[in-house]
Amino acid sequence: MTVLRSGIPDTVPGRSLNLGERGMAVMLAGELAPGEIVSVQVPLPLVAGLLRTRAIVRYQDKLRCGLEFVALSAEQRATIREWAREAKVEAEFIVRPVPDFSEEKDGRKLGTGSGLRVALKKKGKRFALGWMIALVVLAIAGGVFWWRWNRAWDQLEAGLNPQETTAEKPQAHVPAEVMEKLLIHRVEPVYPAEARQANLQGIIALDVVVGRDGSVVSIHALNGPDVLARAAMDALRWWKFEPYRVNGEPVAVETTVAVEFKP
């Protein structure tokens, strides 16, 4: 998963503990804070799919985190249900009673324990062969499980490697009021605790480049304290616009966004 901190993406690999349609529990190789919004990529090998979505951290205890999915699509929910059906494994254990190998010796009847020792002595080779076969089967099953587990881990780490992206060059400057009408997803900034304690407030102006697909590809704060500017940039990274079009074709554009912070 990837979390934005001060405008810089920080990628953290991990393992899922459970997965459902509303969220998931994970064990991470790093710590997150409740309230942080993260980008999640979960490989689902049994359905040959990769779940990509965003989530908010609802619970954190050391390296364990509980995530709630944000805006999961109907198709993604169906994929999770399909994966759950495929991944369900039922293990059946057959317990057989031990026969009572009782016999007489010196006029006394041997109990179950003695009978079992006699049977084991008579059929020791048969039992040993059975145990060897069982151990071989368990070793093969363990090897297959270990291989699949590490393969999923490798896929997870490979899918989460940060990739360099080249910012698109804006082809037009669009007024803020025009881009506001094209805004389809907005994430409100988190008022930093240190800014609240210092009673910092005001309006942060940001120069923003929106790509051809409507995602924010570049942000530059134009004013304000660094702590508020970082909070504003962290939120704007997740904004989404309808593509701005010139002559019917989507283009990258530059605009200005103002974010207000007040206690």
The 8 nearest C-alpha neighbors of each residue, nearest first, counted from 0:
[[1, 39, 11, 38, 10, 40, 12, 37],
 [0, 2, 10, 38, 9, 37, 11, 8],
 [3, 1, 37, 9, 8, 38, 4, 10],
 [2, 4, 8, 7, 6, 9, 233, 5],
 [5, 3, 7, 6, 8, 2, 233, 9],
 [4, 6, 229, 7, 233, 3, 230, 232],
 [5, 7, 4, 233, 3, 232, 8, 229],
 [6, 8, 4, 3, 5, 9, 2, 233],
 [9, 7, 3, 2, 1, 4, 10, 6],
 [8, 10, 2, 1, 3, 7, 11, 4],
 [11, 9, 1, 0, 8, 2, 161, 159],
 [10, 12, 0, 1, 28, 29, 9, 13],
 [13, 11, 28, 156, 27, 0, 10, 159],
 [12, 14, 27, 26, 28, 11, 25, 15],
 [13, 15, 26, 25, 16, 27, 12, 152],
 [14, 16, 25, 17, 24, 26, 13, 18],
 [17, 15, 25, 24, 14, 26, 18, 23],
 [18, 16, 24, 23, 15, 19, 25, 22],
 [19, 17, 23, 22, 24, 15, 16, 20],
 [18, 20, 22, 21, 23, 79, 17, 80],
 [19, 21, 76, 22, 79, 18, 80, 68],
 [22, 20, 19, 68, 67, 23, 71, 18],
 [23, 21, 67, 68, 66, 19, 20, 18],
 [22, 24, 18, 66, 17, 19, 65, 25],
 [23, 25, 65, 16, 17, 64, 15, 66],
 [26, 24, 15, 16, 64, 14, 63, 27],
 [25, 27, 63, 14, 13, 62, 15, 64],
 [28, 26, 13, 29, 62, 12, 25, 63],
 [27, 29, 13, 12, 11, 62, 26, 30],
 [30, 28, 27, 62, 11, 31, 12, 13],
 [29, 31, 62, 61, 32, 27, 28, 59],
 [32, 30, 33, 29, 59, 35, 56, 64],
 [31, 33, 35, 34, 59, 56, 30, 58],
 [34, 32, 56, 57, 35, 58, 59, 31],
 [33, 35, 56, 55, 32, 57, 36, 58],
 [36, 34, 56, 33, 55, 32, 37, 31],
 [37, 35, 55, 54, 56, 34, 2, 53],
 [38, 36, 2, 54, 1, 53, 55, 39],
 [37, 39, 53, 1, 0, 52, 2, 54],
 [38, 40, 0, 52, 53, 51, 37, 41],
 [41, 39, 51, 50, 0, 49, 42, 52],
 [40, 42, 50, 49, 43, 39, 51, 155],
 [43, 41, 49, 44, 48, 50, 155, 40],
 [42, 44, 48, 49, 45, 46, 47, 41],
 [45, 43, 47, 46, 42, 48, 151, 49],
 [44, 46, 47, 43, 82, 85, 86, 48],
 [47, 45, 44, 48, 82, 43, 81, 85],
 [48, 46, 44, 45, 43, 49, 42, 82],
 [47, 49, 43, 46, 42, 44, 50, 45],
 [50, 48, 42, 41, 43, 51, 40, 47],
 [49, 51, 41, 40, 42, 48, 52, 75],
 [52, 50, 40, 39, 49, 41, 53, 38],
 [53, 51, 39, 38, 50, 40, 54, 71],
 [54, 52, 38, 69, 39, 37, 68, 36],
 [55, 53, 68, 69, 67, 37, 36, 66],
 [54, 56, 36, 67, 66, 35, 34, 57],
 [55, 57, 66, 33, 34, 35, 58, 65],
 [58, 56, 33, 65, 66, 55, 34, 67],
 [59, 57, 65, 64, 33, 56, 60, 66],
 [58, 60, 64, 63, 33, 61, 65, 32],
 [59, 61, 63, 62, 64, 58, 30, 65],
 [60, 62, 63, 59, 30, 64, 29, 31],
 [63, 61, 27, 26, 30, 60, 29, 64],
 [62, 64, 26, 60, 61, 59, 25, 27],
 [65, 63, 59, 58, 25, 24, 66, 60],
 [64, 66, 24, 58, 57, 23, 56, 59],
 [67, 65, 56, 23, 22, 55, 57, 54],
 [68, 66, 22, 54, 55, 21, 69, 56],
 [67, 69, 54, 22, 21, 53, 71, 66],
 [68, 70, 54, 53, 71, 67, 55, 52],
 [71, 69, 72, 68, 53, 52, 54, 73],
 [72, 70, 69, 68, 75, 73, 52, 76],
 [71, 73, 75, 74, 70, 76, 77, 52],
 [74, 72, 76, 75, 77, 71, 78, 70],
 [75, 73, 77, 72, 76, 78, 71, 79],
 [74, 76, 78, 72, 77, 73, 71, 79],
 [77, 75, 73, 79, 78, 74, 20, 80],
 [76, 78, 80, 74, 75, 79, 81, 73],
 [77, 79, 75, 81, 76, 80, 82, 74],
 [80, 78, 82, 76, 77, 81, 83, 75],
 [81, 79, 83, 77, 82, 78, 76, 84],
 [82, 80, 78, 84, 83, 79, 77, 85],
 [81, 83, 79, 85, 80, 84, 46, 86],
 [82, 84, 80, 86, 81, 85, 79, 87],
 [85, 83, 81, 82, 87, 86, 80, 79],
 [86, 84, 82, 83, 87, 81, 45, 46],
 [87, 85, 83, 84, 82, 88, 45, 81],
 [88, 86, 84, 85, 83, 89, 82, 90],
 [87, 89, 86, 90, 85, 84, 91, 83],
 [88, 90, 91, 87, 86, 92, 85, 84],
 [89, 91, 88, 92, 87, 93, 86, 140],
 [92, 90, 89, 93, 94, 88, 95, 87],
 [91, 93, 94, 90, 95, 89, 88, 96],
 [94, 92, 95, 91, 96, 90, 97, 89],
 [95, 93, 92, 96, 97, 91, 98, 90],
 [94, 96, 93, 97, 98, 92, 99, 91],
 [97, 95, 98, 94, 99, 93, 111, 115],
 [96, 98, 95, 99, 115, 100, 111, 94],
 [99, 97, 100, 96, 115, 111, 114, 101],
 [100, 98, 111, 101, 114, 97, 115, 110],
 [99, 101, 114, 115, 98, 111, 118, 102],
 [100, 102, 114, 109, 99, 110, 111, 108],
 [103, 101, 109, 108, 114, 100, 104, 110],
 [102, 104, 108, 107, 109, 106, 105, 101],
 [103, 105, 107, 106, 108, 102, 109, 101],
 [106, 104, 107, 103, 108, 109, 102, 101],
 [105, 107, 104, 103, 108, 109, 102, 101],
 [108, 106, 104, 103, 105, 109, 102, 110],
 [109, 107, 103, 102, 104, 110, 106, 101],
 [110, 108, 101, 102, 113, 103, 114, 107],
 [109, 111, 113, 112, 101, 114, 108, 99],
 [112, 110, 114, 99, 113, 101, 115, 100],
 [113, 111, 115, 114, 110, 116, 109, 99],
 [112, 114, 116, 115, 110, 111, 109, 117],
 [113, 115, 100, 101, 111, 117, 116, 112],
 [114, 116, 118, 112, 113, 117, 100, 111],
 [117, 115, 113, 119, 114, 118, 120, 112],
 [116, 118, 114, 120, 115, 119, 121, 113],
 [119, 117, 115, 121, 120, 116, 122, 114],
 [118, 120, 123, 116, 122, 121, 117, 115],
 [119, 121, 117, 123, 118, 122, 116, 115],
 [122, 120, 118, 119, 123, 117, 124, 116],
 [121, 123, 119, 125, 124, 120, 118, 126],
 [122, 124, 119, 120, 126, 125, 121, 127],
 [123, 125, 127, 126, 122, 128, 121, 129],
 [126, 124, 128, 122, 123, 127, 129, 130],
 [125, 127, 129, 123, 128, 124, 130, 122],
 [128, 126, 124, 130, 129, 125, 123, 131],
 [129, 127, 131, 125, 126, 130, 124, 132],
 [128, 130, 126, 132, 127, 131, 133, 125],
 [129, 131, 133, 127, 132, 128, 134, 126],
 [132, 130, 128, 134, 133, 129, 127, 135],
 [131, 133, 135, 129, 130, 134, 136, 128],
 [132, 134, 130, 136, 131, 135, 137, 129],
 [135, 133, 137, 131, 136, 132, 138, 130],
 [134, 136, 138, 132, 137, 133, 131, 139],
 [135, 137, 133, 139, 134, 138, 140, 132],
 [138, 136, 134, 140, 135, 139, 141, 133],
 [137, 139, 135, 141, 136, 140, 134, 142],
 [138, 140, 142, 136, 141, 137, 135, 143],
 [141, 139, 137, 143, 142, 138, 136, 144],
 [142, 140, 138, 144, 139, 143, 137, 145],
 [141, 143, 139, 145, 140, 144, 138, 146],
 [142, 144, 146, 140, 145, 141, 147, 139],
 [145, 143, 141, 147, 142, 146, 148, 140],
 [146, 144, 148, 142, 143, 147, 141, 149],
 [145, 147, 143, 149, 144, 148, 150, 142],
 [146, 148, 150, 144, 145, 149, 151, 143],
 [149, 147, 145, 151, 146, 150, 144, 152],
 [150, 148, 152, 146, 151, 147, 153, 145],
 [149, 151, 147, 153, 152, 148, 146, 154],
 [150, 152, 154, 148, 149, 153, 155, 147],
 [151, 153, 149, 155, 150, 154, 156, 148],
 [154, 152, 150, 156, 155, 151, 157, 149],
 [155, 153, 157, 151, 152, 156, 158, 150],
 [156, 154, 152, 158, 153, 157, 151, 159],
 [155, 157, 159, 153, 158, 154, 12, 152],
 [158, 156, 154, 155, 159, 160, 153, 152],
 [159, 157, 155, 156, 160, 154, 40, 42],
 [160, 158, 156, 157, 161, 155, 0, 10],
 [159, 161, 157, 158, 156, 162, 10, 155],
 [160, 162, 159, 10, 163, 8, 9, 158],
 [163, 161, 164, 160, 159, 158, 165, 8],
 [162, 164, 161, 165, 166, 160, 8, 216],
 [165, 163, 162, 166, 216, 167, 161, 217],
 [164, 166, 167, 163, 216, 168, 217, 162],
 [167, 165, 216, 164, 168, 217, 210, 208],
 [168, 166, 169, 210, 165, 251, 216, 208],
 [167, 169, 170, 166, 251, 252, 208, 210],
 [170, 168, 252, 251, 253, 171, 167, 208],
 [169, 171, 252, 251, 168, 250, 172, 253],
 [172, 170, 252, 169, 253, 173, 251, 250],
 [173, 171, 253, 252, 254, 174, 170, 169],
 [172, 174, 254, 253, 171, 175, 252, 177],
 [175, 173, 177, 176, 254, 178, 172, 255],
 [174, 176, 178, 177, 255, 254, 179, 256],
 [175, 177, 179, 174, 178, 180, 173, 181],
 [178, 176, 179, 175, 174, 180, 173, 181],
 [179, 177, 181, 175, 180, 176, 182, 174],
 [178, 180, 176, 182, 181, 177, 175, 240],
 [179, 181, 178, 177, 182, 176, 183, 240],
 [180, 182, 178, 241, 240, 179, 183, 177],
 [183, 181, 240, 179, 180, 184, 239, 241],
 [182, 184, 240, 239, 181, 241, 185, 238],
 [185, 183, 239, 238, 182, 240, 186, 237],
 [184, 186, 238, 187, 183, 239, 182, 237],
 [187, 185, 234, 238, 237, 188, 235, 184],
 [186, 188, 234, 185, 189, 235, 231, 258],
 [189, 187, 234, 231, 230, 190, 186, 233],
 [188, 190, 191, 230, 187, 234, 231, 34],
 [189, 191, 188, 192, 260, 195, 230, 194],
 [192, 190, 194, 193, 189, 195, 230, 226],
 [191, 193, 195, 194, 196, 190, 197, 189],
 [194, 192, 196, 195, 191, 197, 226, 198],
 [195, 193, 197, 199, 191, 192, 196, 198],
 [194, 196, 198, 192, 197, 193, 199, 191],
 [197, 195, 193, 198, 194, 192, 199, 191],
 [196, 198, 194, 195, 199, 193, 192, 200],
 [199, 197, 195, 196, 194, 200, 262, 261],
 [200, 198, 194, 197, 195, 201, 261, 196],
 [201, 199, 261, 260, 198, 262, 202, 259],
 [200, 202, 260, 259, 261, 203, 199, 223],
 [201, 203, 259, 258, 260, 257, 204, 200],
 [202, 204, 258, 257, 223, 222, 259, 228],
 [205, 203, 257, 221, 256, 222, 220, 202],
 [206, 204, 220, 256, 221, 219, 255, 207],
 [205, 207, 255, 219, 218, 254, 220, 256],
 [208, 206, 218, 254, 253, 217, 255, 205],
 [209, 207, 253, 217, 252, 216, 215, 254],
 [210, 208, 215, 252, 251, 214, 213, 216],
 [211, 209, 251, 213, 212, 214, 216, 215],
 [210, 212, 250, 251, 249, 213, 242, 209],
 [211, 213, 210, 242, 214, 249, 241, 209],
 [214, 212, 240, 242, 241, 210, 211, 239],
 [215, 213, 239, 210, 209, 212, 216, 240],
 [214, 216, 209, 236, 217, 208, 210, 238],
 [217, 215, 208, 209, 166, 210, 214, 218],
 [216, 218, 208, 207, 215, 166, 219, 209],
 [219, 217, 207, 206, 208, 205, 232, 220],
 [220, 218, 206, 205, 221, 207, 217, 232],
 [219, 221, 205, 222, 228, 204, 206, 218],
 [222, 220, 205, 204, 219, 206, 203, 223],
 [223, 221, 220, 203, 204, 224, 228, 205],
 [222, 224, 203, 228, 225, 227, 221, 202],
 [225, 223, 226, 227, 228, 222, 199, 203],
 [224, 226, 228, 227, 229, 223, 222, 230],
 [225, 227, 229, 228, 224, 230, 194, 191],
 [228, 226, 230, 229, 225, 224, 231, 223],
 [227, 229, 225, 231, 230, 226, 220, 224],
 [230, 228, 5, 232, 226, 231, 227, 225],
 [229, 231, 227, 233, 228, 232, 188, 189],
 [230, 232, 228, 234, 229, 233, 188, 227],
 [233, 231, 235, 229, 234, 230, 6, 228],
 [234, 232, 230, 231, 6, 236, 235, 229],
 [233, 235, 188, 231, 232, 236, 186, 237],
 [236, 234, 232, 238, 237, 233, 231, 186],
 [235, 237, 234, 233, 238, 215, 232, 6],
 [236, 238, 235, 234, 186, 239, 185, 215],
 [239, 237, 185, 235, 184, 236, 186, 215],
 [238, 240, 184, 214, 213, 183, 182, 237],
 [241, 239, 182, 213, 183, 181, 242, 214],
 [240, 242, 181, 213, 243, 182, 183, 239],
 [243, 241, 213, 212, 249, 211, 240, 244],
 [242, 244, 249, 250, 241, 245, 211, 252],
 [245, 243, 249, 248, 247, 250, 242, 246],
 [244, 246, 247, 248, 249, 250, 243, 171],
 [247, 245, 248, 244, 249, 250, 243, 242],
 [246, 248, 245, 244, 249, 243, 250, 242],
 [247, 249, 244, 245, 246, 250, 243, 242],
 [250, 248, 244, 211, 243, 242, 245, 247],
 [249, 251, 211, 244, 243, 252, 248, 170],
 [252, 250, 210, 169, 211, 209, 170, 167],
 [251, 253, 169, 171, 209, 170, 172, 208],
 [254, 252, 208, 172, 169, 207, 173, 171],
 [253, 255, 173, 207, 172, 175, 174, 206],
 [256, 254, 206, 175, 205, 207, 257, 204],
 [255, 257, 205, 204, 175, 206, 258, 254],
 [256, 258, 204, 203, 205, 202, 259, 255],
 [259, 257, 203, 202, 204, 256, 231, 260],
 [258, 260, 202, 201, 203, 261, 257, 200],
 [261, 259, 200, 201, 202, 258, 190, 262],
 [260, 262, 200, 201, 259, 199, 190, 198],
 [261, 195, 260, 200, 198, 199, 190, 194]]
